[in-house]
Amino acid sequence: MIGIFVFLAGITMGSFFHLVGERLPMKRSILFPRSHCTACKQPLSLHEMIPLVSYALLRGACKHCGIRLSLLYPMVELLSGSLFLFIYRNAGFSFEGLFLVILCSLFVIAVVSDLLYMRVPNELFLFFFPLFVIYRTLEPFFIWWEGAASLLFCFLLFYSLVCFKPNSMGGADMKLFGVLAFCFGLKAFLIILFLSSIGGMVYAKVFSFQLDEPFPFVPAIAFSFWFYLFGAHVFIPFSG
């Protein structure tokens, strides 16, 4: 029963995460105006804002102007609900669970922002990163300097990459990897980097991106991180 409430809370937060990822990169308020159709600007009623349910009842279209709604809305809501449920099943209501919820929230918002605009605003990192520093100070699973050393290694690696091949990776991608290096250490960073590189190549191939053509890489990083977090102990025994 508790798992159901956690899942419902997750899909509700997912609706908010989509709003933040949609508005923040455009320097728009996340509070005003209220949720509305992006085409006809008609404000949504309460029954039109029920996560997942509204999309199904409206058959994926605005009831005012009939324009098709993006599948990204229900997908983000379902993803967020699933992540919250996985975190609850693995960490319960704990300080670690709260940390994982905050970290996964950052990644969900970053995925939305990257898919819509191919950019993740710095304000997002400025809000979240101090929370990770506080957590690592209060409840470290390794000595604090290991996270700092991993972050330094991550910076030097990507600095060398950019010097060798400019514009080969976006700034937001490097910042997200830096967050992972700081929070989980060098081994986790290298595993997620390897998995996301494979995922990025598959994504670029499936969607027919040309060589050196920019494409959203944050989803590959995020899903590689979530695979490491929730499934790697099954498929990659040495990652735990």
C-alpha positions in Angstrom: 0.0 0.0 0.0 2.8 2.4 0.9 4.5 1.6 -2.5 1.3 2.8 -4.3 1.3 6.1 -2.5 5.0 6.5 -3.2 4.4 5.8 -6.9 1.5 8.3 -7.0 3.7 10.9 -5.3 6.4 10.2 -7.9 4.1 10.7 -11.0 2.8 13.9 -9.4 6.3 15.2 -9.0 7.0 14.1 -12.5 4.4 16.5 -13.8 6.2 19.3 -11.9 9.6 18.1 -13.1 8.4 18.4 -16.7 7.2 21.9 -16.0 10.5 22.9 -14.6 12.5 21.4 -17.5 10.2 23.1 -19.9 10.2 26.6 -18.4 13.6 27.1 -16.6 15.8 27.0 -19.7 13.6 29.8 -21.2 13.9 31.9 -18.1 10.2 31.6 -17.4 8.6 31.4 -13.9 7.8 27.9 -12.7 4.9 29.3 -10.7 3.1 31.7 -13.0 1.2 31.5 -15.2 -0.6 28.3 -14.2 -0.4 25.2 -16.4 -1.9 25.8 -19.9 -1.9 24.4 -23.4 1.3 25.6 -25.1 -0.7 26.0 -28.4 -3.9 27.8 -27.5 -2.7 29.1 -24.1 -6.0 28.0 -22.5 -5.4 27.4 -18.7 -5.9 23.7 -17.7 -8.7 22.8 -15.3 -7.9 20.5 -12.3 -9.2 17.4 -14.0 -6.9 18.1 -17.0 -3.9 18.1 -14.8 -4.2 14.7 -13.2 -0.9 12.9 -14.0 -1.2 10.1 -16.5 -5.0 9.9 -16.1 -5.7 13.2 -17.9 -3.6 12.3 -20.9 -5.4 9.0 -21.2 -8.9 10.6 -20.8 -8.1 13.3 -23.3 -6.6 10.8 -25.7 -3.4 12.8 -25.9 -5.0 16.0 -27.3 -6.0 19.4 -25.9 -9.7 19.5 -25.5 -9.8 23.2 -26.4 -7.9 23.3 -29.7 -7.4 19.6 -30.4 -3.6 19.8 -30.9 -1.7 16.6 -30.1 0.1 16.6 -26.8 3.6 15.4 -26.5 4.2 11.8 -25.2 6.9 13.3 -23.1 4.3 14.3 -20.5 3.1 10.9 -19.5 6.5 9.3 -20.0 8.2 11.7 -17.6 5.4 11.2 -15.1 5.6 7.4 -15.4 9.4 7.5 -15.2 9.4 9.6 -12.0 6.8 7.4 -10.3 8.9 4.3 -11.2 12.1 5.9 -9.8 10.4 6.9 -6.6 9.1 3.4 -6.2 12.5 1.8 -6.9 14.2 4.2 -4.4 11.6 3.3 -1.7 12.0 -0.4 -2.4 15.9 -0.1 -2.1 16.4 2.6 0.6 13.0 3.1 2.2 12.3 6.3 4.1 15.9 7.1 5.0 18.4 9.9 4.6 19.9 7.9 1.7 16.5 7.6 0.1 16.0 11.3 0.3 19.4 11.9 -1.3 18.5 9.5 -4.2 15.2 11.2 -4.7 16.9 14.6 -5.0 19.6 13.2 -7.3 17.1 11.5 -9.6 14.9 14.6 -9.6 17.9 16.6 -11.0 18.3 14.0 -13.8 14.7 13.9 -14.7 14.5 17.7 -15.1 17.8 17.6 -17.0 16.5 15.0 -19.4 13.4 17.1 -20.2 15.4 20.2 -20.7 17.9 18.5 -23.0 15.2 16.8 -25.1 13.3 20.0 -25.5 16.1 22.6 -25.9 19.4 20.6 -25.9 20.6 22.6 -23.0 20.4 22.4 -19.2 20.5 25.7 -17.3 23.2 26.4 -14.8 20.5 27.4 -12.2 19.6 23.8 -12.0 23.1 22.8 -10.9 23.4 25.8 -8.6 20.3 24.7 -6.7 21.0 21.0 -6.5 24.8 20.7 -6.0 24.9 22.3 -2.5 22.4 19.7 -1.4 24.7 16.9 -2.5 27.7 18.5 -0.7 25.6 18.7 2.5 24.6 15.0 2.2 28.1 13.9 1.5 29.3 15.9 4.6 26.7 14.4 6.9 26.5 10.8 5.6 29.5 9.8 3.5 30.0 6.3 2.3 33.6 7.1 1.5 36.0 9.7 2.9 35.0 13.2 1.6 38.2 13.7 -0.3 37.5 10.6 -2.5 34.5 12.4 -4.0 36.6 15.6 -4.5 39.4 13.6 -6.1 36.9 11.8 -8.4 35.5 15.2 -9.4 39.0 16.5 -10.1 39.7 13.4 -12.3 36.4 14.0 -14.1 37.3 17.6 -14.8 40.8 16.8 -16.1 39.5 14.0 -18.3 36.9 16.2 -20.0 39.3 19.2 -20.1 41.7 17.0 -22.1 38.9 15.8 -24.3 37.8 19.3 -25.1 41.4 20.4 -25.8 41.9 17.5 -28.2 38.5 17.8 -29.8 36.5 21.1 -29.1 32.7 20.9 -28.8 32.8 17.1 -28.5 30.7 17.2 -25.3 28.2 19.7 -24.0 28.9 21.6 -20.7 25.8 20.2 -19.1 26.9 16.6 -19.9 30.2 17.2 -18.2 28.5 18.8 -15.1 26.2 15.8 -14.7 29.2 13.5 -14.9 30.9 15.7 -12.3 27.9 15.3 -10.0 28.0 11.5 -10.4 31.8 11.4 -9.8 31.4 13.5 -6.6 28.5 11.5 -5.2 29.5 8.0 -6.1 33.3 8.0 -6.7 35.6 7.1 -9.5 34.6 3.5 -10.2 30.9 4.4 -10.6 31.8 7.4 -12.8 33.8 5.3 -15.2 31.1 2.6 -15.4 28.4 5.1 -16.1 30.6 6.9 -18.6 31.2 3.7 -20.5 27.5 2.7 -20.5 26.3 6.2 -21.5 28.8 6.2 -24.4 27.3 3.0 -25.7 23.8 4.3 -25.1 24.6 7.6 -26.9 26.0 5.8 -30.0 22.9 3.6 -30.2 20.6 6.7 -29.8 22.5 8.6 -32.5 22.3 5.6 -34.8 18.6 4.9 -34.2 17.6 8.6 -34.8 20.0 9.0 -37.8 22.2 11.8 -36.4 25.2 12.5 -38.7 28.8 12.3 -37.5 29.6 15.3 -35.3 26.0 16.5 -35.3 24.9 17.5 -31.8 22.2 15.4 -30.2 20.7 15.1 -26.7 23.2 13.1 -24.6 21.7 13.7 -21.2 19.1 10.9 -21.6 21.9 8.4 -22.2 23.7 9.6 -19.1 20.6 9.5 -17.0 19.4 6.0 -18.0 23.0 4.7 -17.6 23.1 6.1 -14.1 19.7 4.6 -13.2 20.8 1.2 -14.6 23.9 1.4 -12.5 21.8 2.4 -9.4 19.0 -0.1 -9.7 20.2 -3.0 -11.9 23.9 -3.1 -12.1 24.2 -5.4 -9.1 22.5 -8.0 -11.2 24.4 -7.6 -14.5 27.7 -6.0 -13.3 28.7 -7.6 -10.0 31.9 -5.6 -9.6 29.9 -2.2 -9.5 28.5 -2.6 -6.0 
